[in-house]
Amino acid sequence: MKIKTAYADGQSDQLKITAAELDAPQANEVLVKMVATGICHTDVAGRDGATTPLPVALGHEGAGIVERVGDSVVGLTPGDHVVLSFSYCGHCANCLSGHPGLCTRFNDLNFGGHNYDGSHRLHLPDGQPLSTFFGQSSFSTYTVVDQHGVVKVPQDLDLKMLAPLGCGIQTGAGTVLNYLKPQFGESLVVFGTGTVGLAAMMAAKIAGVDHIVAVDIFDNRLALARELGATETINSKTTDLATALQAILPAGADYTIDTTGVAPVVKSAVHALKPGGQCVAVGIGGDITFNLMGDLLAEAKSLAGVVEGDAIPQLFIPQLVTYYRQGRFPFDKLIKFFAFDDINAGFAASKDGSVLKPVVTFD
């Protein structure tokens, strides 16, 4: 079928919207008419050729309506409202033990540029294949997705609002609720108050964390962090970070989360821990040099990476929707909508920080 899709070819930092040909879904796949898709920093990495073979049709926080299902798909029917999340195989040991974010084929299925069976569903008008992104390429009017990447959601909620749940918000909230699982009264310091960091703070409030400390260099973001759950905020550009943290948490933090991927910030997140504390890194970054004894071993600290909030999307996204209904997870305060034709303006707003979570709509 003929659709429109936004893709990157490596020639520009502007996505191109073009006509494309979308093949019919296979037995394990679902055809979805897109309603909205969130813009995430991982899309920027994909646009710049850092993750996926170019040319690539981007988008990985999609929401839409099921149009058709393959013969082997269960639990989904045409007309269902769905959120799209990451792709996973569903049968490796990690998937079967409830950790699909650790799927042994995760990088292949999400960044390899092809669908589950190794072929391509999307093609340019001249027949050239377009790489698939995160198994969905949801900056498109329609897309074909493996059933593992599809999550059914209630039909009485605005699909445009639910789109960002599939990656960034799931990552932040899941890192707290699924991976760290803090106990009532413990402490968490979050470095970076973008979408992922704010989702982590909202989740920490749900979990009953005593001190939820937000660290950033923008006062407007720190103000929103306070509104959404932070008990203390620190502007690390205008305040000495170590001194401020010492005043709040004299013994150090039980947990820290880095959402920035910036090497000095990650090291600060490790240094902020109390003995035995744990730092989780979820931001895309590069090389970092640690002193094994001084930074980690001497105080039994740990540093871990967490993918997609260690979530099972089909279970966790509906739980986040429930928290949203209850008024305990107001992620809608992060969102601003952009028309599909204005997708590059959405990317620009994300880059300059004027919008925390741009969402592209296909009205």
C-alpha positions as CSV (number, residue, x, y, z in Angstrom):
1,M,0.0,0.0,0.0
2,K,1.1,3.6,-0.5
3,I,1.9,5.6,2.6
4,K,4.0,8.6,3.7
5,T,7.0,8.2,5.9
6,A,9.8,10.4,7.3
7,Y,13.3,9.1,6.7
8,A,16.9,10.1,7.0
9,D,19.5,9.4,4.3
10,G,22.6,10.8,6.0
11,Q,22.7,13.9,3.7
12,S,21.0,16.3,6.1
13,D,19.8,16.7,9.7
14,Q,16.4,17.3,8.3
15,L,14.1,14.3,7.9
16,K,12.5,13.9,4.5
17,I,8.8,13.1,4.2
18,T,8.2,11.0,1.1
19,A,5.8,8.6,-0.5
20,A,6.7,5.0,0.2
21,E,5.4,1.5,-0.4
22,L,4.5,-0.6,2.6
23,D,4.2,-4.4,2.2
24,A,1.3,-6.4,3.7
25,P,1.8,-7.8,7.2
26,Q,3.1,-11.3,7.5
27,A,1.5,-14.0,9.8
28,N,3.1,-12.6,13.0
29,E,2.6,-8.9,12.1
30,V,0.0,-6.1,12.6
31,L,-0.8,-3.3,10.2
32,V,-1.4,-0.1,12.2
33,K,-2.8,3.2,11.1
34,M,-0.7,5.8,13.0
35,V,-2.3,8.5,15.1
36,A,0.8,9.9,16.8
37,T,4.5,9.3,17.5
38,G,6.8,10.8,20.1
39,I,10.2,12.2,19.2
40,C,13.0,10.7,21.3
41,H,16.8,11.4,21.5
42,T,17.3,7.9,20.1
43,D,15.6,9.1,16.9
44,V,18.4,11.7,16.7
45,A,21.0,9.0,16.9
46,G,19.2,7.0,14.2
47,R,18.9,10.1,12.0
48,D,22.7,10.7,12.3
49,G,23.5,7.2,11.3
50,A,24.8,6.1,14.7
51,T,22.5,3.1,15.2
52,T,20.9,1.8,12.0
53,P,21.8,1.4,8.3
54,L,20.8,4.4,6.2
55,P,18.4,5.3,4.7
56,V,16.2,4.7,7.7
57,A,12.5,5.4,8.3
58,L,12.5,6.7,11.9
59,G,10.0,6.8,14.8
60,H,9.7,4.4,17.7
61,E,7.1,5.8,20.1
62,G,4.0,5.2,18.1
63,A,0.3,5.0,18.8
64,G,-2.4,4.0,16.4
65,I,-5.3,1.9,15.5
66,V,-5.1,-1.7,14.3
67,E,-6.2,-2.1,10.6
68,R,-5.3,-5.8,10.0
69,V,-3.6,-8.7,11.8
70,G,-1.7,-11.7,10.5
71,D,-3.0,-15.2,10.8
72,S,-0.9,-16.1,13.8
73,V,-1.5,-12.9,15.8
74,V,-3.5,-13.4,19.1
75,G,-5.1,-10.9,21.4
76,L,-5.4,-8.1,18.8
77,T,-8.2,-7.3,16.3
78,P,-8.9,-4.5,13.8
79,G,-10.1,-1.4,15.6
80,D,-8.0,-1.9,18.7
81,H,-6.1,1.1,20.0
82,V,-2.4,0.3,20.5
83,V,0.9,1.8,21.7
84,L,4.0,0.5,19.9
85,S,7.1,-0.4,21.8
86,F,10.4,-2.1,21.2
87,S,10.8,-5.4,19.3
88,Y,11.9,-8.6,21.0
89,C,12.0,-12.3,19.9
90,G,9.8,-13.7,22.7
91,H,11.6,-17.0,22.9
92,C,15.2,-16.5,24.1
93,A,16.0,-17.2,27.8
94,N,15.9,-13.5,28.7
95,C,12.5,-12.9,27.1
96,L,11.0,-16.0,28.6
97,S,12.3,-15.0,32.1
98,G,10.5,-11.6,31.8
99,H,13.3,-9.4,30.6
100,P,12.6,-8.7,26.9
101,G,14.8,-5.6,27.1
102,L,17.7,-8.0,27.4
103,C,16.5,-10.1,24.4
104,T,19.5,-11.7,22.8
105,R,18.3,-10.3,19.4
106,F,17.5,-6.8,20.8
107,N,20.1,-4.9,18.8
108,D,19.4,-6.9,15.6
109,L,15.6,-6.5,15.8
110,N,15.6,-2.8,16.9
111,F,18.6,-1.4,15.1
112,G,19.4,-3.9,12.3
113,G,17.1,-2.2,9.9
114,H,14.9,-5.1,9.0
115,N,11.8,-6.8,10.2
116,Y,11.6,-9.9,12.4
117,D,12.1,-12.3,9.5
118,G,15.1,-10.3,8.1
119,S,13.2,-8.7,5.2
120,H,12.0,-5.2,4.7
121,R,8.4,-3.9,4.6
122,L,9.1,-0.3,3.6
123,H,10.5,0.8,0.2
124,L,11.0,4.1,-1.6
125,P,9.1,4.6,-4.8
126,D,12.2,3.4,-6.8
127,G,12.1,0.1,-4.9
128,Q,15.0,0.8,-2.6
129,P,14.4,-0.7,0.9
130,L,14.2,1.6,3.9
131,S,15.6,0.4,7.1
132,T,13.1,-0.2,9.9
133,F,13.7,1.5,13.2
134,F,12.9,-0.2,16.5
135,G,10.7,-2.7,14.5
136,Q,8.1,0.0,13.9
137,S,9.3,3.1,11.9
138,S,6.3,4.9,13.2
139,F,6.9,8.4,11.7
140,S,4.7,7.0,9.0
141,T,1.0,7.2,8.2
142,Y,0.8,3.4,8.4
143,T,3.3,0.8,9.6
144,V,3.7,-3.0,10.0
145,V,4.9,-4.2,13.4
146,D,5.7,-7.6,14.8
147,Q,3.0,-8.6,17.4
148,H,5.6,-8.4,20.2
149,G,5.9,-4.7,19.7
150,V,2.2,-4.0,20.0
151,V,0.4,-3.1,23.3
152,K,-3.4,-2.8,23.5
153,V,-4.6,0.3,25.4
154,P,-8.1,1.6,26.5
155,Q,-10.1,3.2,23.8
156,D,-11.5,6.0,26.0
157,L,-8.1,7.7,26.3
158,D,-6.5,10.1,23.8
159,L,-4.1,8.0,21.7
160,K,-2.1,11.1,20.8
161,M,-1.3,11.4,24.5
162,L,-0.3,7.8,25.0
163,A,2.3,7.6,22.2
164,P,5.4,8.5,24.3
165,L,4.8,5.6,26.7
166,G,6.5,3.2,24.3
167,C,10.1,4.2,25.0
168,G,11.3,7.3,26.9
169,I,8.6,7.3,29.6
170,Q,8.7,3.5,29.9
171,T,12.5,3.7,30.3
172,G,12.5,6.3,33.1
173,A,9.6,4.8,35.1
174,G,10.6,1.2,34.5
175,T,14.2,1.8,35.7
176,V,12.7,2.8,39.1
177,L,9.7,0.5,39.4
178,N,11.0,-2.7,37.6
179,Y,14.8,-2.5,38.1
180,L,15.7,-0.5,41.2
181,K,12.5,-1.3,43.1
182,P,13.3,1.2,45.9
183,Q,11.9,0.7,49.4
184,F,9.8,3.2,51.1
185,G,12.0,5.9,52.6
186,E,15.0,5.4,50.4
187,S,16.7,8.1,48.3
188,L,17.2,8.7,44.6
189,V,19.1,11.4,42.7
190,V,18.2,11.9,39.1
191,F,20.7,13.6,36.8
192,G,18.9,15.3,33.9
193,T,15.2,16.3,33.9
194,G,14.2,15.5,30.4
195,T,11.4,13.1,29.7
196,V,13.3,10.0,31.0
197,G,14.4,11.8,34.2
198,L,11.0,13.2,34.9
199,A,9.3,9.8,34.4
200,A,11.8,8.3,36.8
201,M,10.9,11.0,39.4
202,M,7.1,10.4,39.0
203,A,7.7,6.7,39.5
204,A,9.9,7.3,42.5
205,K,7.0,9.3,44.1
206,I,4.7,6.4,43.4
207,A,7.2,4.1,45.1
208,G,7.3,6.2,48.2
209,V,10.9,7.3,47.9
210,D,11.8,9.8,50.7
211,H,14.3,12.1,48.9
212,I,13.9,12.5,45.2
213,V,16.6,14.9,44.1
214,A,16.6,16.4,40.6
215,V,19.9,17.7,39.1
216,D,20.0,19.9,36.0
217,I,21.3,23.2,34.7
218,F,17.9,24.7,33.6
219,D,15.8,26.3,36.3
220,N,12.6,25.9,34.3
221,R,13.1,22.1,34.1
222,L,13.9,22.0,37.8
223,A,10.7,23.8,38.6
224,L,8.7,21.2,36.6
225,A,10.6,18.5,38.4
226,R,9.4,19.8,41.7
227,E,5.8,19.9,40.4
228,L,6.1,16.2,39.3
229,G,7.7,14.8,42.4
230,A,11.2,16.1,43.2
231,T,11.6,16.9,46.9
232,E,14.8,18.8,46.3
233,T,16.4,20.4,43.2
234,I,20.0,21.4,42.4
235,N,21.1,23.6,39.5
236,S,24.6,22.2,39.0
237,K,25.6,25.1,36.9
238,T,25.1,27.7,39.6
239,T,25.6,25.6,42.7
240,D,28.4,23.3,43.8
241,L,26.9,19.9,43.3
242,A,28.9,17.9,45.9
243,T,28.2,20.5,48.6
244,A,24.5,20.6,47.8
245,L,24.1,16.9,47.8
246,Q,26.0,16.6,51.1
247,A,23.6,18.9,52.7
248,I,20.6,16.9,51.5
249,L,22.0,13.4,51.9
250,P,25.0,13.4,54.3
251,A,25.5,9.6,53.9
252,G,25.0,9.6,50.1
253,A,22.1,8.4,48.0
254,D,20.7,4.9,47.8
255,Y,20.3,5.2,44.1
256,T,21.2,7.5,41.3
257,I,20.1,7.6,37.6
258,D,22.0,9.3,34.8
259,T,19.9,10.2,31.8
260,T,22.5,12.4,30.1
261,G,25.2,10.0,28.9
262,V,27.7,12.8,29.6
263,A,30.9,11.3,31.1
264,P,31.5,13.8,33.9
265,V,27.8,13.7,34.9
266,V,27.9,9.9,35.0
267,K,30.9,10.0,37.3
268,S,29.1,12.6,39.5
269,A,26.2,10.1,39.7
270,V,28.5,7.4,41.0
271,H,30.2,9.7,43.5
272,A,26.8,10.8,44.9
273,L,26.1,7.2,46.1
274,K,26.4,6.0,49.6
275,P,28.5,2.9,50.2
276,G,26.7,0.0,48.6
277,G,24.6,2.3,46.4
278,Q,23.7,1.7,42.8
279,C,23.9,4.0,39.8
280,V,21.9,3.3,36.6
281,A,22.9,4.8,33.3
282,V,20.2,5.1,30.7
283,G,21.5,7.9,28.5
284,I,23.3,7.4,25.2
285,G,27.0,8.2,25.7
286,G,30.6,7.3,24.9
287,D,33.8,6.5,26.7
288,I,34.1,7.0,30.5
289,T,37.3,6.4,32.6
290,F,36.8,5.1,36.1
291,N,39.2,4.3,38.9
292,L,38.0,0.8,39.8
293,M,39.1,1.0,43.4
294,G,38.3,4.6,44.2
295,D,35.1,5.0,42.3
296,L,33.4,1.6,42.8
297,L,35.1,-1.2,44.6
298,A,36.3,0.5,47.8
299,E,32.7,1.4,48.7
300,A,31.0,-1.5,47.0
301,K,29.1,0.8,44.6
302,S,27.7,-0.6,41.4
303,L,27.0,0.9,37.9
304,A,24.5,-0.7,35.6
305,G,22.9,0.0,32.3
306,V,19.2,-0.6,31.9
307,V,17.4,-1.0,28.6
308,E,13.7,0.1,28.2
309,G,13.2,0.2,31.9
310,D,13.5,-3.6,32.2
311,A,9.8,-3.6,31.2
312,I,7.5,-6.1,29.6
313,P,5.6,-3.5,27.6
314,Q,2.3,-5.5,27.4
315,L,2.2,-5.4,31.2
316,F,4.0,-2.2,32.2
317,I,2.4,0.3,29.7
318,P,-1.1,-0.6,30.9
319,Q,0.1,-0.1,34.5
320,L,1.4,3.4,33.6
321,V,-2.0,4.1,32.0
322,T,-3.6,3.1,35.3
323,Y,-1.3,5.5,37.3
324,Y,-2.2,8.2,34.8
325,R,-5.9,7.7,35.3
326,Q,-5.4,7.9,39.0
327,G,-3.6,11.3,38.7
328,R,-0.3,9.8,40.0
329,F,1.6,9.8,36.7
330,P,0.8,13.1,34.9
331,F,3.2,12.6,31.9
332,D,0.8,14.7,29.8
333,K,2.5,17.8,31.2
334,L,5.6,17.1,29.2
335,I,3.9,16.9,25.8
336,K,3.5,19.4,22.9
337,F,2.1,18.3,19.6
338,F,3.5,18.9,16.1
339,A,1.8,18.2,12.7
340,F,3.6,15.5,10.6
341,D,4.6,18.1,8.1
342,D,6.3,20.0,10.9
343,I,8.3,17.1,12.2
344,N,11.7,18.8,11.8
345,A,10.4,21.7,14.0
346,G,9.6,19.0,16.6
347,F,13.2,17.8,16.5
348,A,14.5,21.4,16.8
349,A,12.3,22.0,19.8
350,S,13.6,18.9,21.5
351,K,17.2,19.9,20.8
352,D,16.9,23.5,22.1
353,G,15.0,22.2,25.2
354,S,11.9,24.3,24.6
355,V,9.8,21.2,24.5
356,L,10.4,18.1,26.7
357,K,8.4,15.6,24.6
358,P,7.4,16.6,21.1
359,V,4.7,14.3,19.7
360,V,4.0,14.2,15.9
361,T,0.4,13.7,14.9
362,F,-1.1,12.3,11.7
363,D,-4.5,14.0,11.7
